């Protein structure tokens, strides 16, 4: 009887540990980790669902411990795409993606600004369309551009102003 009780206790511990590990994995996949807060702002990982940025005002982008001021989502977009473009391999891939990443009505990444409503010049002969709402702009940047390039933004966060 002692062995049976021991096996059942071990099984219960294993089941609890497995449940905990899977819950943690699901949280990471859903990007529902608790944002960290500091005075006046909340910091979200860039990998969080872009819908959480909707209706919020950014204060800065955190590249590890380095803060870069960004008071609009277009400034966040610009800082991130320029950071990606600094790497020669990423730059080469961005150049190859020009005129291939299409939105519904406009090209998202192009070799010229023609046909764009709010072009941002990333580099010589490289422009990005920035005329989108917050959620769309961040989805395009993260999933249509940075993911395609292979840019690792796991250590990058965005601080947003807390509501008053």
C-alpha positions, 0 to 999 in steps of 0.5 A: 500500500505504501508504494501505491500511495507514493506512486499516486503522490508522485503522479499528482505532483507531476500533473501539477507541474505539467499543468504549470508548464503548459499554462506558462507556455500558453501565456507566452504564446498569447503574450499575456505576460503582465506588463511592468509599470514604472512611474507614469508609464507601463512597459510592454514587450514589443512581442505583445499583441499589437491591439494592446497599443491601440488608444495608448500614447508611447513615451519611448522604445527600450532596446534592452536598457537603452531608452529612445524617445518616441511620442508617436507610433510613427516614431516607434515604427521609425526607430524600430525599422532603422534599428533593423536596417543597421544590420547589413544582413537585415538591410540586404533582406529589406532591399530584397523585400522592396515592392514585394510586401503589399497592403490592400491598396498600397505597397508597404515597402518600396524603392520609391515613395510614389503611391504612398500616402505617408512615406518614410525614407529608411535608406537610399531607395527604401521607403515604408508606408506609415499611414495606418492606425496604431494597431495596423502599423505595429502589425505590419511592422512586426509581422509583415516586415521584421518577422520576414527579415528575421529581426529579433525584437524579443528584448525590445519593449515599448513604454506607454503613458499611463491614463490619468 
